[in-house]
Amino acid sequence: MRPDQGFQVASTAKTLTAAIVLQLVEERRLALDDSIARWFPEAPNAGLVTIEHLLRHTSGLVSFNALPDFGTKYRPPAEIIALGLAQKPQFCPGTNWSYSNTGYAMLGTIVERLEGASFEQVLAKRLIGPLALTHTTMRRPGVELPVVSGHAAGRPVDAPDQYATPYAAGALASTAGDLVRFWHALLGGRVLPVATVRRMFGDMPAMLGPYSGGNASYGMGVQLYDVPDGPGLMLGHSGGIEGFTSVVAYVPADDLYIAVSFNEKKVPAEAGLWSLLRAVRAWRVLR
């Protein structure tokens, strides 16, 4: 491996997607309370589900990758969205929380329609270029990249879709350095106004199900972790996909940004973060 080699960072991409959506809100080309009926009239509860519901995973829409026969072949955005929208909603919009990759794929499509460009192009124009994220790329089917191979229990993972299927919900290849650079810019007010960044972390329900870890809450494309017997309070986002795990976080008590990516699905990136943070804390005591 080389320091500049990309890892699949999966759902850590959601913060970048959310940032682009919120930039469009700042530009008044989109509103958080806009219903999705304008773009997806066929969706369940289309007149009730809003942009903010999609950002916060409170839409009730089923996540396409939760379907038992989803498989690993490449599926284009329209297909994964249609799969999710074909399912019965889990709850009325805004009344509960459930992680939905379908919602973030829909946000990517909405961005494309507003910008008149592919999500990959919008990401490059708004974030990758301005922030010099030189090792960050959206995956596309049929496009080979010099990325690290994923593993599960030490065995290489076959990914025939080249990790492109998750689209705006998580088809990002990046490095720990780029993830830290982005989060430093986000929390520093260089991506969005500070007031908007604070709003991203407001009204955060506890995360439920396999994505929770038992100690996290979710906002608009961001997670708030509270691990009293470990790192303590952290602002960031985790990700996981077949063959990879990742996490990026800011730890206020230490004024420290940390990003960790593993190319092994069985190893939680949060464990790597805690190991690094302990080492930094010990070094600071000795210093």
C-alpha positions as CSV (number, residue, x, y, z in Angstrom):
1,M,0.0,0.0,0.0
2,R,1.0,3.6,-0.6
3,P,-0.1,6.6,1.4
4,D,-1.9,8.1,-1.6
5,Q,-3.8,4.9,-2.4
6,G,-7.6,5.2,-2.1
7,F,-9.8,3.0,0.1
8,Q,-13.5,2.6,-0.3
9,V,-14.8,4.9,2.5
10,A,-18.5,4.1,2.0
11,S,-20.9,6.1,4.0
12,T,-18.4,8.7,5.1
13,A,-19.3,10.1,1.7
14,K,-22.7,11.1,3.1
15,T,-21.3,14.2,4.7
16,L,-20.0,15.4,1.4
17,T,-23.4,14.7,-0.2
18,A,-25.1,16.6,2.6
19,A,-22.7,19.5,2.3
20,I,-23.5,19.9,-1.4
21,V,-27.3,19.8,-0.7
22,L,-26.9,22.4,2.0
23,Q,-24.9,24.6,-0.3
24,L,-27.8,24.5,-2.7
25,V,-30.1,25.4,0.2
26,E,-27.8,28.4,1.0
27,E,-28.1,29.4,-2.6
28,R,-31.9,29.2,-2.3
29,R,-32.1,26.7,-5.1
30,L,-33.5,24.2,-2.7
31,A,-35.3,24.3,0.7
32,L,-35.1,21.8,3.5
33,D,-38.9,21.6,3.7
34,D,-39.3,21.0,-0.1
35,S,-41.2,17.7,-0.6
36,I,-39.7,15.1,-2.9
37,A,-42.9,15.0,-4.9
38,R,-41.3,17.4,-7.4
39,W,-38.6,14.8,-8.3
40,F,-40.1,11.5,-7.2
41,P,-43.9,11.7,-7.4
42,E,-44.1,7.9,-7.4
43,A,-42.4,7.7,-4.0
44,P,-44.5,6.5,-1.0
45,N,-45.6,9.6,1.0
46,A,-44.0,11.8,-1.7
47,G,-45.9,14.9,-0.6
48,L,-44.8,14.4,3.0
49,V,-41.2,13.4,2.7
50,T,-38.9,16.4,2.6
51,I,-35.2,17.0,1.7
52,E,-34.5,17.3,5.4
53,H,-36.1,13.9,6.1
54,L,-33.7,12.4,3.4
55,L,-30.7,14.1,5.0
56,R,-31.6,12.9,8.5
57,H,-32.8,9.3,7.6
58,T,-36.2,10.1,8.9
59,S,-38.1,9.5,5.7
60,G,-39.2,6.0,6.4
61,L,-38.0,4.8,3.0
62,V,-36.4,1.4,2.9
63,S,-32.7,1.2,2.2
64,F,-32.1,-0.5,-1.1
65,N,-29.2,-2.5,0.2
66,A,-31.3,-4.0,2.9
67,L,-33.2,-6.1,0.4
68,P,-32.2,-9.8,0.8
69,D,-31.7,-10.4,-2.9
70,F,-29.8,-7.1,-3.7
71,G,-26.6,-8.9,-4.7
72,T,-23.3,-7.4,-5.8
73,K,-23.8,-6.6,-9.5
74,Y,-23.7,-3.0,-10.6
75,R,-27.1,-1.2,-10.4
76,P,-27.5,2.4,-11.7
77,P,-29.0,5.1,-9.5
78,A,-32.4,5.0,-11.0
79,E,-32.6,1.2,-10.4
80,I,-31.5,1.4,-6.7
81,I,-33.9,4.2,-6.0
82,A,-36.8,2.3,-7.7
83,L,-36.0,-0.7,-5.6
84,G,-36.2,1.3,-2.4
85,L,-39.4,3.2,-3.4
86,A,-41.1,-0.1,-4.3
87,Q,-41.1,-1.2,-0.6
88,K,-43.7,-0.3,1.9
89,P,-42.6,2.6,4.1
90,Q,-41.3,1.7,7.5
91,F,-43.1,4.7,9.3
92,C,-44.6,8.1,8.6
93,P,-42.0,10.7,7.7
94,G,-40.5,12.4,10.6
95,T,-41.8,10.1,13.3
96,N,-38.9,7.7,13.6
97,W,-35.3,7.0,12.4
98,S,-34.0,4.4,10.0
99,Y,-30.8,4.5,8.0
100,S,-31.7,4.8,4.3
101,N,-29.2,4.7,1.5
102,T,-32.1,5.1,-0.9
103,G,-32.6,8.6,0.5
104,Y,-29.1,9.6,-0.2
105,A,-29.2,8.2,-3.7
106,M,-32.3,10.4,-4.2
107,L,-30.4,13.4,-2.9
108,G,-27.7,12.7,-5.5
109,T,-30.3,12.6,-8.3
110,I,-31.9,15.9,-7.1
111,V,-28.4,17.5,-7.1
112,E,-27.8,16.3,-10.7
113,R,-31.2,17.7,-11.9
114,L,-30.6,21.1,-10.2
115,E,-27.0,21.4,-11.5
116,G,-27.4,19.9,-14.9
117,A,-24.3,17.8,-14.4
118,S,-23.4,14.4,-13.0
119,F,-23.0,14.0,-9.3
120,E,-19.4,13.2,-9.8
121,Q,-18.9,16.5,-11.7
122,V,-20.7,18.5,-9.1
123,L,-18.7,16.9,-6.3
124,A,-15.5,17.8,-8.2
125,K,-16.6,21.4,-8.8
126,R,-17.9,22.1,-5.3
127,L,-15.7,20.1,-3.0
128,I,-12.8,18.1,-4.5
129,G,-11.3,20.9,-6.5
130,P,-11.8,23.8,-4.0
131,L,-10.5,21.8,-1.1
132,A,-7.7,20.0,-3.0
133,L,-9.0,16.5,-2.2
134,T,-6.5,15.1,-4.7
135,H,-7.0,11.5,-3.7
136,T,-10.8,11.5,-3.6
137,T,-12.9,10.1,-6.5
138,M,-16.5,8.9,-7.0
139,R,-16.5,5.3,-8.4
140,R,-18.0,4.7,-11.8
141,P,-18.7,1.2,-13.3
142,G,-16.0,0.1,-15.7
143,V,-13.4,2.7,-14.5
144,E,-10.4,1.1,-12.9
145,L,-8.7,3.1,-10.1
146,P,-5.4,2.3,-8.2
147,V,-7.3,1.6,-5.0
148,V,-6.6,-0.9,-2.2
149,S,-8.3,-4.3,-2.4
150,G,-11.0,-5.1,0.1
151,H,-11.0,-8.2,2.3
152,A,-13.4,-10.1,4.6
153,A,-11.7,-12.3,7.2
154,G,-8.5,-12.0,5.3
155,R,-9.8,-13.1,1.9
156,P,-10.1,-10.7,-1.0
157,V,-13.6,-9.5,-1.8
158,D,-15.1,-9.7,-5.3
159,A,-16.8,-6.4,-6.1
160,P,-18.1,-6.7,-9.7
161,D,-19.8,-3.3,-9.4
162,Q,-16.4,-1.7,-8.5
163,Y,-18.1,-0.1,-5.6
164,A,-20.0,2.2,-7.9
165,T,-23.6,1.1,-7.0
166,P,-24.0,3.1,-3.7
167,Y,-23.6,6.4,-5.8
168,A,-24.2,9.5,-3.6
169,A,-24.8,7.3,-0.6
170,G,-21.3,5.9,-0.5
171,A,-19.4,5.3,-3.8
172,L,-16.4,7.2,-2.7
173,A,-12.7,6.2,-2.8
174,S,-10.6,8.4,-0.7
175,T,-7.7,8.6,1.8
176,A,-7.6,9.3,5.5
177,G,-5.7,12.5,4.7
178,D,-8.4,13.8,2.4
179,L,-11.2,12.9,4.8
180,V,-9.5,14.9,7.6
181,R,-8.9,17.8,5.1
182,F,-12.6,17.9,4.3
183,W,-13.8,17.7,7.9
184,H,-11.3,20.4,8.9
185,A,-12.8,22.7,6.2
186,L,-16.4,21.8,7.1
187,L,-16.1,22.5,10.8
188,G,-14.0,25.5,10.1
189,G,-16.8,27.2,8.1
190,R,-15.1,26.9,4.7
191,V,-17.7,24.6,3.1
192,L,-20.8,26.0,4.7
193,P,-21.6,28.9,7.1
194,V,-20.9,28.0,10.7
195,A,-24.6,28.4,11.6
196,T,-25.5,25.8,9.0
197,V,-22.8,23.4,10.2
198,R,-24.3,23.8,13.7
199,R,-27.7,23.0,12.4
200,M,-26.3,19.8,10.9
201,F,-25.7,18.7,14.4
202,G,-29.0,19.8,15.8
203,D,-32.1,17.6,16.7
204,M,-30.1,14.4,16.5
205,P,-32.0,11.2,17.3
206,A,-30.2,8.1,18.6
207,M,-29.1,5.9,15.7
208,L,-30.9,2.5,15.7
209,G,-30.1,-0.9,14.4
210,P,-26.8,-2.2,13.0
211,Y,-25.5,1.3,12.3
212,S,-25.7,2.6,15.8
213,G,-22.8,1.1,17.7
214,G,-25.0,1.9,20.8
215,N,-23.5,5.4,21.3
216,A,-24.2,7.5,18.2
217,S,-26.8,10.1,17.2
218,Y,-27.5,11.3,13.6
219,G,-28.0,14.8,12.2
220,M,-27.9,16.0,8.6
221,G,-25.2,13.8,7.1
222,V,-23.2,13.8,10.3
223,Q,-22.9,11.6,13.4
224,L,-22.3,12.6,17.0
225,Y,-20.5,9.9,19.1
226,D,-20.4,9.8,22.9
227,V,-18.1,7.1,24.3
228,P,-17.4,8.0,27.9
229,D,-15.0,5.1,28.5
230,G,-13.2,5.8,25.3
231,P,-12.7,8.8,23.0
232,G,-15.5,10.7,24.7
233,L,-17.4,13.2,22.4
234,M,-16.7,13.0,18.7
235,L,-18.2,14.7,15.6
236,G,-17.8,12.7,12.4
237,H,-19.2,9.8,10.3
238,S,-18.5,6.1,9.9
239,G,-18.7,3.9,6.8
240,G,-18.7,0.3,6.0
241,I,-19.0,-1.7,2.7
242,E,-18.0,-5.2,1.7
243,G,-14.3,-5.4,2.3
244,F,-13.8,-2.0,4.0
245,T,-14.6,0.0,7.2
246,S,-13.9,3.7,7.8
247,V,-14.4,6.6,10.2
248,V,-13.5,10.2,10.4
249,A,-14.0,12.3,13.5
250,Y,-13.1,15.5,15.3
251,V,-12.4,15.0,19.0
252,P,-13.0,18.3,20.8
253,A,-11.4,17.3,24.1
254,D,-8.1,16.7,22.2
255,D,-8.7,19.3,19.4
256,L,-7.8,16.5,17.1
257,Y,-9.0,15.2,13.7
258,I,-8.6,11.4,13.0
259,A,-9.5,9.3,10.0
260,V,-9.0,5.6,9.8
261,S,-9.7,3.2,6.9
262,F,-9.3,-0.5,6.9
263,N,-9.5,-2.8,3.9
264,E,-10.9,-5.6,6.1
265,K,-14.6,-5.7,6.8
266,K,-14.2,-7.6,10.1
267,V,-12.2,-4.9,11.7
268,P,-14.1,-1.8,13.0
269,A,-12.4,1.4,12.0
270,E,-13.6,2.9,15.3
271,A,-11.2,0.5,17.1
272,G,-8.3,1.9,15.0
273,L,-9.4,5.4,15.9
274,W,-9.4,4.6,19.6
275,S,-6.0,3.0,19.3
276,L,-4.5,6.1,17.6
277,L,-6.2,8.5,20.0
278,R,-4.8,6.6,23.0
279,A,-1.3,6.8,21.5
280,V,-1.6,10.5,20.9
281,R,-2.9,11.1,24.4
282,A,0.0,9.1,25.9
283,W,2.5,11.0,23.7
284,R,1.1,14.3,24.9
285,V,1.4,13.3,28.5
286,L,5.1,12.3,28.0
287,R,5.8,15.5,26.1
